[in-house]
Amino acid sequence: MSQLQIIPDRYRVLSGSMLKLLALFAMIVDHTAHALLSSEGPVLFRVYKWGITPYYLMRAFGRIAFPIYAFLLVEGFIHTRDRRKYGLRLALFTLISEVPWDLLHFGRPFELSSQSVFVTLLLAYLGLCVLERLQSASSTSELCRWAVRLLALFFVATVAKSDYGVRGFAMTLVLYLLQMQLVVQAVVCSAYVGNPCYAVLGFVPIALYNGERGFIRGRFLQLLFYAAYPAHMLLLYAIRMRTGQG
């Protein structure tokens, strides 16, 4: 996705791999604060009457992760050589990630009241597939069929109770529809997620994206990147149990 001509080429220095690492780091920081810190921690400084704690700062920084992940999902959808394998890989790690998500957030497996962000991303990927077919529909009946399927995915995203839920699902579709309009993307998409004033900051590194894939290439590194999601949640859960915070 060629991004914003208002950013000179010499400043667009972040590859897709660098964006992936930034999103992963922000997510780990966010989950670490959620798992190990108290919202009532020591006040580092004050902004007007609000005391800013390490928990607050870490969770605010973590808000940049989802916009970057959603952007990268759209990039992957557009550029992947095999959409079937891409979707199957998302589905596989959706399944793998559910137990670590449940353990970290509820302390027990197979909790159905909330699902991981991988569910949101998988539904968004399916939504992109449907949206593409909807845009290329050549007849009214075909248009209606794909529109119904898209509405069905909206319904599933609503009832699935996954991280970012239907808002994250819709945001990813908007990113796809607003390609090459980063300012509009930032304003519109940030309204879809919680704490939009922080989420919009995720579009700063996106604006610096140079369109290159970067160093995360080959099956091993790709799988390692995906595996970091369930792995870091299991690690945080183990630390919390070890320190008696579970």
ABEGO torsion letter per residue (X at the ends): XBBEAABBAAABABBAAAAAAAAAAAAAAAAAAAAABBAABBBABBBEABBBBAAAAAAAAAAAAAAAAAAAAAAAAAABABAAAAAAAAAAAAAAAAAAAAAAAAGBBGBAABBBAAAAAAAAAAAAAAAAAAAABABAAAAAAAAAAAAAAAAAAAAAGBBGEAAAAAAAAAAAAABGBAAAAAAAAAAABBGAAAAAAAAAAAAABAGBAEABBEAAAAAAAAAAAAAAAAAAAAAAAAAGAX
